[in-house]
């Protein structure tokens, strides 16, 4: 973007009228608003409409910057009238000259306002610009292109039009909008004040369209499945509940798109995907927002190895689109190399053994008490805060597979900085995945981790309806037992803890229709789900998920 430098067309300081000075710097927002409302009336008294219907421009600022890249300082393009429009980001007035820095969606250009020239076409127009135009106003101007002696590409204005009179001041030019909470709450101001934020959302749009193009080019068909469901399925997460008045039905917002997409595979569509919003009534953090975007992909007659290759290729494709073809990306202080392919692939048990020195699936298969004791001892031996935080989860784990998962989260997950496919998850934590064809107790599944965060999850889909029913029943029973234990613990702590427990309570129910669909026969199928927001975080070097969601959910202000 062409940012107006101090003194960049005529030099000197901003001489905005006192009272609406420097945005919010010298007056309260309400005082500024009152002044600007008065200016609206003045514009109308002068026969102008301060909230215009349309404006026909000839080129954007970026196009003009490109077209006239070689225009020499002091030169003017005679005979061609250009029309530009955008928001006034700065203004300087020096007697019979005024300079307005104009910014549109893609860049900036200066408006060079010469009193003699402007008043020749419309007497008094220059004074109205000086008196009635403020920072933040959206304006249009027509004139010829010139480059000032100081090198600033400008429109030498012949005619000027107010398109939208801004009633509230922009944030201070030099401090910007720095209150993080306010940036999220008033994203529109954040976008006006911080061009780099607009760049993040442009990149996001490119990544989203890139995912669609990648899958469309490989004959996947985009489908749309229900957001309102009679029961939550496809994941173990607390749903949002609602009620349909006309049908008299309790409904939930979907927590995954998986089970409906699999029904479509049963119905004969061999390659399907859906990109859409998912809703989970859970905690908020830098990695979690109650509503987020995922893409789920299903391919018939394929297995997890096919989906692993597709996932790696799709992320590299999106990274190139987002970073000008580069596969080395900066994230915080780290350089992440997506170009070192194939990415690392390692079984979960091997990674835990490497980090903590305990072989849970090898030495303790079927021995839950032994696995718990060995895992707890290993965590205490490591002794760091992250490892110690895993001890309660290990103590409460209902199976060796759960112990392994707790150990992975406590000792491995956050340390996986470069792209790593974690393979062979335990059966107990993978109720929708096929059992591994060569290894007992684990499934054909992977999760992809980059910068210590899960980015994608995939497996060879379970197609045996009898096994599926048993797995879902086991998951429901495990959930019931865990909730009973949590209730007992809450009751022991008193009424407040019990009320908090009941607020977090949610049921898991058998989806009989999904099992029925499998009984009609689903072909061998591989599926993958990817968190789009987390991918955008990675590719835009954004520390928080709120930085890549235009309007994240926030607490109500008191």
FENHU-V406583 format. One line per field, one symbol per residue. ss: DSSP state (@ for helix, = for strand, . for the rest). phi: phi as a letter, one per 40 degrees, with the letter a starting at -180 (. if undefined). burial: # if it has 24 or more other ideal C-beta (glycine too) atoms within 12 Angstrom, else .. Layout:
ss: ???
phi: ???
burial: ???
This chain:
ss: ............................@@@@@@@@@@@@@@@@@.....=.........@@@@@@@........=.....=============..=======....=======@@@@@@@...@@@@@@@@.....==========.....============...............@@@@@@.@@@@@@@.@@@@@@@@@@@@@@@@@@@@@@....==.....==...........====....=====....@@@@@@@@@....=========...........==========...@@@@@@@@@@@@@@@@@@@.....====..====......====@@@@@@@@@...@@@@....@@@@@@@@@@@@@@@..@@@@..@@@@@@...@@@@@@@@@@@@.@@@....====..=@@@...=.=......==.======..=========...@@@@@@@@@@@@@@@@@@@@@@@@@@@@@.@@@@@@@@@@.......@@@@@@@@@....=======@@@@@@@@.....@@@...........
phi: .ccccdgcabggccbccdhbcfgccbbcccccdccccccdccccccgcbcbccaacccaccccccccbdcccdgcbccgbcbbbaiccbaabbbgcbbbbcbbbcbibaccbbbddcccccadgcccccccbcbdhcbbbabibcabcccgccabcccbbacbacccbccdddccgcbccdcdccbdccdcccbdccccccccddccccccccdcccbgcbcbbbcccbcacagabacccbabccccgbcbbccbabdccccdccdchccbbaabacbbbcbcbacbbbdbabbbbbbbcgbbcccccccccccccccccccbggcbcbcbgcbbbbcccbccdbacdcccccccbgbbccccbdgbcccccccccccccccgcdccccccdccccccacccccccccccbbdcccccdaccbfccdcbbcbbccccbbcgbbcabbcbbfgbcbaaaacccbccccccccccccccdccccccccccccccchcccccccccccacbbccccccddccchbcdabbabbccccccdccbfbcbcccbbdbccbcccc
burial: ##.#...###...#.##..#.###.......#..##..##..#....#.#....#.#.###..##..#..#....#.....############...###################.##......##.#####################...####################.#...#.....##.##########.########.###.###.##..#.####.##..############...........###############..#############.....##############.##################.###...#.#.#....#.#....###########.##.####..#...#..##.###.##..#....#..##.##..####################.###################....#######################.#.##..##.##..##..#..................#....#.#.##..##.##...#####################.#######.##.....
